Amino acid sequence: MLLTDLLTTERIKIPLQSSAKDEILRELVDLAARGGAIRDPQEVLRAVQDREEVLSTGIGHGVAIPHGKSASVDGLVLVAGVAREGIDFEALDGEPVHLFFLLVGPESGAGQHVKALSRISRLLRRESFRQRLIDAPDAKAFYSVLAEAEAS
């Protein structure tokens, strides 16, 4: 599974406008809903917020991967965004988050959901890659950096 198969330039927002955790989640869900892949954005937002209450998806090193499962989607939906100033997202390392990948999948698609989460976290282990994504001036450049990383 390639993330570039799930992500399009229309689903990447640079920069994100919000400055607080709940606002960022809403902004990312709204971005995902624009393409029509989500039938009920409010339900998806609740699912993602419920997951955040269990444990922050701010995994450290300036990265958060908010995610959830919802009957409002038929397949995996992925969006990404960059918060240049960094957001207090209650990350596990206590550091501000700059890179966001929101993943929503159907209730029945647990296997694909886990594979996508694993793929995202594996790619984002490299500091140089994370920095290139943060420094991307626009969605097209962000997508190109991701595509290059997946091809190597």
N, C-alpha and C positions, 0 to 999 in steps of 0.2 A: 504494500500500500504506500503510495506516494502522497505526501501532503499537498503537493502541487496539483494533484487530481481533485482534491477537496477545496482548495483555496483558489480564488480568482482575484484579480486586482480590484474588482468592485467590492470584495469582502475584506479589504485591508484599508485601515484608516490611519493616516499620518498627517498631523498629530491627533491623538485623542484629545477631546476638549474638556472632559470631566476631571475633577481634582479629588474625588473621594471614592471609596470602594463601591458603595451602592450605585453611585452615578456612573462609574466605569462599567459595571455589570449591565446597567440599563442601556448605556451607549452601545456596548458590544452586541447585546440582544437585538437592539433596534437595527444595527448594521446587518445582522444575520436575517432579520425579517424583511429587509428591503427587497431581496430577491424572490420572495414568495415561498421560500423553503420552510417557513414556520407558519402554521395555521393560527396559533394562539400565542403571541409573544409574551403576554402576561403569565401564562402557564409556564412557559420556558424560563422566564425570569425567576419565578418562584422555585422551580426545580434547581436552578443554578444557585440561588440564595440558600436554599435548604442544604445543598451540598457544602456551601461555604460555612454554614453553622456547625457542621461536623468537624471540619478542619480546614484551615485556609489552604487554598490552592496556590498560594504564593510559595513556590518551591525553593526560592532562594536565587542568588546571583542576578537579581533584577528581573526575574521571570515569574509570571503567574499563568496557570492553565485552568481557568474556571471551566467547569464542565457539569453536565447533568444529562439525565435521560428524560424523555418526554414523549407522550403520545401525539404531540403536536408536530412531530417531524417523521418523515418516512425513511430517511436515510441520514447519514452523518452530515452535519453542517459545521463548517469551520470558518471562523473569522479571526483576524489578527489586527493588532493595533500597537502603536508606539506612543508612550507618554514621555515626552522628552524630559520633563521636570521630575519625573518619578512620583509615584503614588504610594501613600501608606496603605498597604494591602494586607497588613498583618502577616507578612511573609514569615516563613519558618526561621530565616536568619535575621529578621528584624530590619532588613534593608528595604529601601523604596523599590517599587517595581516599575520598570520601563517597558518591558515586552509582555504583551498579552495575547494569548491564543485561547479563544472561547470555542469549546467543542460541545455540541449537543447531538445526541443520538436517540434513536427509538428505544423504547423499553426492551424490545426483543433483540436488539443488536449489541449485546454486551461484549461479544468477542471482538468485533470490529472497533468498538469504542475503546477497549483496552489497547488494542494494537495501535490505534491512532495516538492515544496518550503516550504510549511507550515510544513511538516514533518521534513525537515532538520533543519529549524529554531527552531522548538520546541525541538528537541533533543539537539541542541547546546546551549540551555539556561543554562545548568548546567556547572559551571566552572570546576568541577572535570572531567567531561566527555570530555570537550574540551582539558584539559591538558593531559588526557590519549591518545587522538588521536595525539596530537602534539608530545608526548613522544614515540609513537609507533616506534620501530626500523625499521620496514619494512611493506610492503603492507599487508602481512598475519596477522600481529599483529593488524594493523589498522582495517582491516575487522573484526577481532575477537572482538575488542572493540565495534565496531558498532553493530555487531550481538548480543552481550551480552546486550547492551543498548536497542535494539529493542525487545528483548525477555522479558525484565523486565517490 
